Amino acid sequence: MDIGFGRVRATFACPILPRAGQFLLMQTAPSDALLHRTVVYPFAADEKGFSLEFSPGQQPAALAPSIAFDVLGAFGKTVQFSARQPRTLLVAAHDPAPALAIADAALAQRGEVVLLLGQPYPIHSLRPELEVQVGHLPKLIAQHQSWADDIFVHGDLKVSQGHHLYTNLMPCGTGACQACYVRSKAGMVMACKQGPWIK
Ligand code: FES
């Protein structure tokens, strides 16, 4: 489905049940190499499958109804909110799709979710419970960060109490290749095991 602004959303039937914050490795082009698997962030997951959203030009060339894709996972740590009904702030400089599963989880716990966007996005495609603001992110973050229990950031922005999405390569997803070491507040961690949302 074309949801606007060149973005494509697709729903997949799949027995893997990813949880909020986790990722999958998807083979988006013919290759046997693990390196050629793309990190994808499922959302709207249920017992039948999940959805993925692709930025302009990022969708697999073979994407079409009834085409099968090879995925591995789910990898990474499930997001744990710090409150029972979490007031959750999501920040996305370009692409909010990796955070949509976190929005699903916060809303499932009857939390509040505010999404701050640095660029225009097809807001009509989002769940109506989300409050969305688009604008200059440093200013929006300054206005909102004090009320949030948890903050999740995708993009080149530093938010002191935020969980930041690790966006470099994660070739294996299992802790085997050691390619994803990153500095966190708790020291060096593997993004594929202790992330990909890193505080
Ligand atoms: S992706 Fe291989 S160790 Fe993290």
Boltz pocket constraint, residues with backbone or C-beta under 6 A from the ligand:
constraints:
  - pocket:
      binder: B
      contacts: [[A, 169], [A, 170], [A, 171], [A, 172], [A, 173], [A, 174], [A, 175], [A, 176], [A, 177], [A, 178], [A, 179], [A, 180], [A, 181], [A, 190], [A, 191], [A, 192], [A, 193]]
      max_distance: 6.0
